[in-house]
Structures are given as structure tokens and as C-alpha cells.
Amino acid sequence: RDSIKNMITGTSQADCAVLIIDSTTGGFEAGISKDGQTREHALLAFTLGVKQMICCCNKMDATTPKYSKARYEEIVKEVSSYIKKVGYNPDKIPFVPISGFEGDNMI
């Protein structure tokens, strides 16, 4: 929970948030669950006044099959639904499939 305190300090001064979403089976479901960090971080960003957000679907190299379009679209749909409830306009939030491990789509 120390990371939340640090996040609040940094987020209160931010112009844009980058929400990193775990795309793995189980990882995404845990993050988007009622007490998940993905939900918590999106809500905190909006509550602290960050109006712009970029959502990065990480670990796309670990989906089955690798870089699964179906998995990416499932994540975009679920996260878009949640961030709309928080107060963001999902049509203005870009979603980027990435792999930090492989370095794909990072530049």
C-alpha cells in the first residue's frame, strides 16, 4: 500500500496517466476485479484530476496465442466500460498493446 501513497503524490501533479494493464490470463481478471489495482489506479487518477489517460495492455507476448487480438479486444471492452463509469470518455482513451519484456510497441 506504500505504492498507493507514492502514486497519489505523483498523480496529483500529472497531466496524463499511463495505465499499465496485465493482459495475462488471471492477471487481467485480478486487476479488473472489485479490489483490483487496475480499477483502483484508474479511479485514483480521475479522482485526482488527471483528465488524459493512455491504457497499455502489457504482456501481450504471454497471451494464448501470442499477441491475441481477441484477448486485446476483450480487455479494451472491459476496461472501456469501467473507465466510463469512473468518468473518462473511452472514445478519447487510446489503448496500446505492448510487451515490456520483448520491447514491442514501446517506442
Backbone bond lengths (Angstrom), bond angles and torsions (degrees), N, CA, C in turn:
res aa  C-N    CA-C-N  psi(-1)  N-CA   C-N-CA  omega(-1)  CA-C   N-CA-C  phi
1 R - - - 1.447 - - 1.520 113.24 -
2 D 1.337 117.58 -11.74 1.463 119.97 174.29 1.516 111.01 -62.90
3 S 1.334 116.01 -31.00 1.463 119.06 -179.79 1.525 111.13 -65.12
4 I 1.324 117.73 -31.30 1.472 120.94 178.20 1.526 109.79 -66.81
5 K 1.330 117.27 -41.96 1.462 120.91 178.13 1.529 110.12 -60.26
6 N 1.316 116.93 -45.08 1.467 120.93 178.26 1.519 111.28 -65.42
7 M 1.334 116.55 -38.10 1.459 120.50 179.39 1.528 110.33 -63.39
8 I 1.319 117.06 -42.89 1.463 120.97 -179.63 1.527 110.03 -61.77
9 T 1.314 117.30 -42.84 1.462 121.35 179.38 1.525 111.01 -59.99
10 G 1.321 117.45 -48.19 1.460 121.12 -179.07 1.512 113.46 -72.43
11 T 1.319 116.57 -39.45 1.461 121.30 -175.80 1.519 112.03 -66.50
12 S 1.310 117.05 -32.82 1.463 119.78 -177.79 1.527 112.02 -63.70
13 Q 1.333 117.70 -16.00 1.462 121.76 179.66 1.529 112.74 -109.98
14 A 1.316 117.92 3.13 1.469 121.80 -172.23 1.526 112.71 -87.17
15 D 1.321 115.30 147.86 1.462 121.88 173.10 1.521 111.22 -92.57
16 C 1.322 116.30 -26.09 1.462 121.67 -176.50 1.523 108.76 -147.28
17 A 1.322 116.13 144.01 1.465 121.40 175.97 1.522 108.84 -109.64
18 V 1.321 115.91 145.19 1.457 121.99 172.29 1.520 105.99 -113.81
19 L 1.321 115.76 110.07 1.463 121.81 -179.00 1.523 108.11 -92.65
20 I 1.327 116.59 114.38 1.462 121.76 179.63 1.522 107.82 -93.00
21 I 1.329 115.82 121.05 1.462 122.36 -175.50 1.521 109.21 -110.73
22 D 1.319 116.73 128.09 1.467 122.57 176.24 1.529 107.67 -74.29
23 S 1.325 117.38 118.79 1.467 121.47 -176.94 1.521 113.90 -91.72
24 T 1.332 117.54 -3.88 1.462 119.62 -176.78 1.522 111.24 -69.67
25 T 1.328 115.47 155.91 1.458 120.64 175.42 1.521 107.75 -64.57
26 G 1.285 116.27 126.62 1.456 121.62 -177.27 1.515 111.81 95.02
27 G 1.322 116.92 -44.60 1.460 121.06 179.36 1.518 111.75 -66.90
28 F 1.330 115.81 -46.12 1.463 119.04 178.54 1.518 110.78 -65.40
29 E 1.315 116.33 -44.52 1.462 120.73 -177.76 1.533 111.01 -61.59
30 A 1.327 116.93 -38.79 1.470 120.48 177.60 1.531 110.50 -66.90
31 G 1.323 116.88 -41.63 1.457 121.01 -178.07 1.510 114.18 -68.39
32 I 1.322 116.92 -32.77 1.465 121.26 -177.17 1.530 111.60 -94.05
33 S 1.328 117.32 -4.29 1.466 120.78 179.34 1.531 110.07 -66.10
34 K 1.309 116.21 170.97 1.467 122.01 -175.04 1.530 112.88 -50.35
35 D 1.312 117.91 -41.64 1.463 121.62 -178.83 1.528 112.68 -105.30
36 G 1.327 117.13 17.65 1.459 121.24 -175.09 1.519 113.80 -75.45
37 Q 1.335 115.21 154.43 1.462 120.83 -178.61 1.522 113.38 -69.60
38 T 1.317 117.85 -31.98 1.467 119.56 178.51 1.523 109.49 -60.01
39 R 1.314 116.00 -48.33 1.471 120.62 178.36 1.526 111.09 -62.60
40 E 1.323 115.23 -46.51 1.460 120.66 -177.23 1.527 111.43 -60.70
41 H 1.315 117.35 -44.32 1.463 120.74 -177.95 1.528 111.81 -68.58
42 A 1.323 117.63 -39.24 1.469 120.46 177.53 1.528 110.39 -63.84
43 L 1.320 116.82 -43.90 1.466 121.29 179.50 1.528 111.07 -64.49
44 L 1.316 117.03 -45.22 1.469 120.35 179.00 1.523 111.72 -61.72
45 A 1.319 116.87 -42.57 1.466 120.05 179.90 1.528 110.55 -58.85
46 F 1.321 116.61 -47.11 1.466 119.47 -179.20 1.528 110.98 -66.95
47 T 1.321 116.27 -44.45 1.464 121.26 -178.99 1.527 111.52 -60.47
48 L 1.320 116.42 -34.39 1.464 120.70 -179.41 1.527 113.02 -86.11
49 G 1.331 116.35 6.25 1.456 120.21 171.90 1.513 116.91 93.62
50 V 1.322 117.63 11.19 1.465 119.83 178.00 1.528 107.69 -80.69
51 K 1.316 116.65 111.97 1.467 121.07 -173.58 1.526 113.73 -90.06
52 Q 1.325 117.23 -19.74 1.462 120.67 -179.34 1.522 109.74 -112.62
53 M 1.325 115.28 141.50 1.455 119.82 179.71 1.517 110.01 -144.62
54 I 1.316 115.02 146.76 1.461 123.05 170.71 1.518 106.02 -121.11
55 C 1.317 117.47 130.07 1.465 121.90 178.56 1.526 109.09 -104.29
56 C 1.318 116.26 122.44 1.465 122.00 178.62 1.520 109.25 -109.55
57 C 1.317 116.06 119.16 1.465 121.76 177.38 1.521 107.29 -86.64
58 N 1.327 116.31 98.60 1.462 122.23 -174.76 1.525 111.23 -87.43
59 K 1.314 115.33 163.96 1.466 124.14 178.38 1.528 112.30 65.65
60 M 1.328 116.31 30.47 1.464 119.77 177.81 1.523 111.36 -64.97
61 D 1.327 117.42 -19.89 1.462 121.31 176.08 1.528 111.72 -73.38
62 A 1.337 117.25 -13.11 1.467 121.67 -177.69 1.528 112.40 -105.25
63 T 1.333 117.11 10.14 1.467 119.73 176.68 1.524 108.87 -84.46
64 T 1.324 115.87 165.37 1.472 120.39 177.86 1.515 108.56 -117.67
65 P 1.333 117.58 115.81 1.469 128.04 -8.44 1.529 110.02 -69.42
66 K 1.341 116.13 170.54 1.461 120.08 178.49 1.527 109.87 -55.36
67 Y 1.318 115.86 138.38 1.463 122.97 178.35 1.533 111.74 56.03
68 S 1.326 115.61 44.89 1.464 122.43 -177.08 1.530 111.56 -65.08
69 K 1.322 115.44 119.13 1.464 120.79 177.43 1.522 110.28 -65.03
70 A 1.330 117.00 -39.06 1.469 121.07 179.99 1.532 110.46 -62.43
71 R 1.324 116.88 -42.86 1.468 120.66 179.43 1.521 110.21 -65.20
72 Y 1.326 116.96 -44.10 1.464 121.92 177.97 1.530 110.60 -57.87
73 E 1.325 116.83 -47.57 1.465 120.82 -178.98 1.525 111.82 -65.24
74 E 1.338 116.96 -36.30 1.466 121.30 176.61 1.537 110.28 -61.98
75 I 1.318 116.11 -44.31 1.466 121.15 -179.68 1.525 110.51 -65.73
76 V 1.328 117.18 -45.52 1.465 121.18 178.92 1.523 110.08 -57.95
77 K 1.321 117.02 -43.66 1.465 121.21 -178.81 1.529 111.41 -63.22
78 E 1.328 116.73 -48.22 1.469 120.12 -177.60 1.520 112.48 -68.36
79 V 1.317 116.97 -44.32 1.464 120.04 -178.92 1.527 110.01 -68.36
80 S 1.319 118.03 -39.46 1.468 121.30 177.44 1.519 110.91 -58.77
81 S 1.318 116.26 -42.88 1.462 120.93 178.56 1.528 110.83 -60.96
82 Y 1.317 116.43 -43.27 1.468 119.69 -178.77 1.526 111.85 -69.96
83 I 1.328 118.09 -46.85 1.464 118.99 -176.42 1.532 111.58 -67.11
84 K 1.320 116.70 -24.21 1.470 119.73 174.01 1.523 109.71 -66.08
85 K 1.337 116.84 -42.33 1.471 121.13 177.77 1.526 111.19 -63.54
86 V 1.320 116.55 -34.53 1.468 121.79 179.49 1.526 110.45 -68.03
87 G 1.341 116.95 -36.27 1.455 120.28 179.93 1.513 115.11 136.25
88 Y 1.328 117.16 -5.82 1.463 120.81 177.20 1.524 110.25 -80.34
89 N 1.327 116.18 154.98 1.457 121.90 172.14 1.529 106.90 -93.65
90 P 1.349 118.22 106.75 1.462 119.91 -175.77 1.527 114.12 -60.43
91 D 1.333 117.90 -22.86 1.464 120.65 178.26 1.532 111.70 -68.95
92 K 1.327 116.72 -17.85 1.465 120.79 -178.83 1.525 112.56 -105.92
93 I 1.323 116.28 6.85 1.465 121.33 -179.78 1.527 108.75 -106.39
94 P 1.329 117.77 113.13 1.471 118.70 177.10 1.529 111.22 -75.08
95 F 1.315 115.53 142.11 1.463 123.11 174.37 1.523 107.18 -113.06
96 V 1.326 116.30 129.91 1.456 121.52 -176.35 1.525 109.06 -125.09
97 P 1.343 118.15 119.29 1.470 119.31 174.84 1.526 109.14 -76.19
98 I 1.334 116.66 128.66 1.465 120.28 -178.07 1.530 111.27 -137.34
99 S 1.307 114.73 166.55 1.460 122.24 168.12 1.519 107.07 -136.97
100 G 1.318 116.35 106.25 1.455 120.22 177.33 1.517 111.53 -63.73
101 F 1.327 116.56 -36.33 1.461 121.68 -178.53 1.524 111.28 -65.93
102 E 1.329 115.92 -46.21 1.469 120.85 -179.89 1.533 112.11 -85.17
103 G 1.331 117.00 -17.47 1.461 121.00 -177.21 1.519 113.12 81.06
104 D 1.327 117.44 13.58 1.466 121.28 -176.81 1.525 111.73 -76.30
105 N 1.341 115.01 132.16 1.463 124.31 178.09 1.526 112.63 64.36
106 M 1.313 116.55 24.85 1.463 120.73 -177.29 1.529 112.77 -91.90
107 I 1.323 116.94 -16.63 1.471 119.27 -177.56 1.508 109.59 -109.87
